[in-house]
């Protein structure tokens, strides 16, 4: 396991590389070129620039999250090959610079979805939360507006304003895109980028849908064990793998996280480790990483990763906002730093127990 922290880059993140470097055990960051819209090629000089910035701070780029996928690829539009070529060019540039893990998602229109970005908990911290009843009584444009209005002035990942300012047009474009068609388009994309991935040893780690069910009647296709295994079988190559996101898969309490981990041995390229607290079906909030603060057994999940020999990057995912920090919701320094230390403590205990 390699402990990392997500970092959005200069001008987009309230957390500095210098602060990240001071978190015990964190040696790298998962980053991106946040200002480049989905579908555009990443210039090689920009990739080299962000790599140099990170390395000058004494860290490494352990992976990219995300090289966002243009909607034409997901929809299967006539112009999708143009955007796939741009994606291949970006992967070529990343490969040249020795960056060989890319987390991405294939969710239509909206990326992750939460109905409250700052729900107050009894201890005074705030968290991201979800209530399906809210989604059922609101239209997509209003939902987008409320999300951006409550983002503390930050551009939220997956909610790029230049794209989502045209929510109605996007919904119209996805009409007729069934879950079967969306899956076919994902397989088409993965097969097209295969040669460049294999040339540089780049591992593509798809992020599960969040939450793990259709939102606003848009299809979701990476929702649980069988869906993940279906994709791994459809493109049965090492480069085609997953981001094991506990929080996303765990939105459905029927998903057995340790079992999914063991079932995907060798194909988990990245792990997001975090906790959720379930209240009732479709109603949950994010929690501290500590097992007792939420609904997940964090020890068993980490042990499953250890048992399959996982050596890839891990990051503590969405944290609480604590101690008066002003930050992007879910992405403050303090609680994620606590989470990184907690996860590494679990890992050390598992490792030492295994040696006895």
RABEL-V284205 format. One record per backbone hydrogen bond with DSSP energy under -1.0 kcal/mol. NH is the residue of the N-H (numbers start at 1). CO is the residue of the C=O. If there is no record, write none. Layout:
nh=NH co=CO
nh=NH co=CO
This chain:
nh=2 co=312
nh=4 co=314
nh=5 co=28
nh=7 co=30
nh=12 co=9
nh=20 co=16
nh=21 co=17
nh=23 co=20
nh=26 co=23
nh=27 co=3
nh=29 co=60
nh=30 co=5
nh=31 co=63
nh=36 co=33
nh=40 co=37
nh=47 co=43
nh=48 co=44
nh=49 co=45
nh=50 co=46
nh=51 co=47
nh=52 co=48
nh=53 co=49
nh=54 co=50
nh=55 co=51
nh=56 co=52
nh=58 co=55
nh=59 co=54
nh=62 co=29
nh=64 co=101
nh=65 co=31
nh=73 co=70
nh=74 co=70
nh=75 co=71
nh=76 co=72
nh=77 co=72
nh=80 co=77
nh=83 co=79
nh=84 co=80
nh=85 co=81
nh=86 co=82
nh=87 co=83
nh=88 co=84
nh=89 co=85
nh=90 co=86
nh=91 co=87
nh=92 co=88
nh=93 co=89
nh=94 co=90
nh=95 co=91
nh=96 co=92
nh=97 co=93
nh=98 co=95
nh=99 co=94
nh=102 co=203
nh=103 co=64
nh=104 co=205
nh=110 co=108
nh=113 co=210
nh=115 co=129
nh=116 co=129
nh=119 co=127
nh=121 co=125
nh=124 co=121
nh=126 co=321
nh=127 co=119
nh=129 co=116
nh=130 co=284
nh=132 co=282
nh=134 co=131
nh=135 co=131
nh=136 co=132
nh=137 co=134
nh=138 co=135
nh=143 co=139
nh=144 co=140
nh=145 co=141
nh=146 co=142
nh=147 co=143
nh=148 co=144
nh=149 co=145
nh=150 co=146
nh=151 co=148
nh=154 co=151
nh=159 co=156
nh=164 co=160
nh=165 co=161
nh=166 co=163
nh=170 co=166
nh=171 co=167
nh=172 co=168
nh=173 co=169
nh=174 co=170
nh=175 co=172
nh=177 co=174
nh=178 co=176
nh=182 co=178
nh=183 co=179
nh=184 co=180
nh=185 co=181
nh=186 co=182
nh=187 co=183
nh=188 co=184
nh=189 co=185
nh=190 co=186
nh=191 co=187
nh=192 co=188
nh=193 co=189
nh=197 co=193
nh=198 co=194
nh=199 co=195
nh=200 co=196
nh=201 co=197
nh=202 co=197
nh=203 co=100
nh=204 co=239
nh=205 co=102
nh=206 co=241
nh=207 co=104
nh=209 co=222
nh=213 co=211
nh=218 co=215
nh=228 co=224
nh=229 co=225
nh=230 co=226
nh=231 co=227
nh=232 co=228
nh=233 co=229
nh=234 co=230
nh=235 co=231
nh=237 co=235
nh=240 co=237
nh=241 co=204
nh=241 co=239
nh=242 co=267
nh=243 co=206
nh=244 co=270
nh=245 co=243
nh=246 co=272
nh=249 co=245
nh=250 co=246
nh=251 co=248
nh=252 co=249
nh=255 co=252
nh=257 co=255
nh=260 co=256
nh=261 co=257
nh=262 co=258
nh=263 co=259
nh=264 co=260
nh=267 co=264
nh=269 co=242
nh=270 co=242
nh=271 co=313
nh=272 co=244
nh=273 co=315
nh=277 co=285
nh=279 co=283
nh=280 co=283
nh=283 co=280
nh=284 co=130
nh=285 co=277
nh=286 co=128
nh=287 co=275
nh=293 co=290
nh=294 co=291
nh=295 co=276
nh=298 co=296
nh=301 co=297
nh=302 co=298
nh=303 co=299
nh=304 co=300
nh=305 co=301
nh=306 co=302
nh=307 co=303
nh=308 co=304
nh=309 co=306
nh=310 co=305
nh=314 co=2
nh=315 co=271
nh=317 co=273
nh=319 co=330
nh=321 co=126
nh=325 co=322
nh=331 co=328
nh=337 co=333
nh=338 co=334
nh=339 co=335
nh=340 co=336
nh=341 co=337
nh=342 co=338
nh=343 co=339
nh=344 co=340
nh=345 co=341
nh=346 co=342
nh=347 co=343
nh=348 co=344
nh=349 co=345
nh=350 co=346
nh=351 co=347
nh=352 co=348
nh=353 co=349
nh=354 co=350
nh=355 co=351
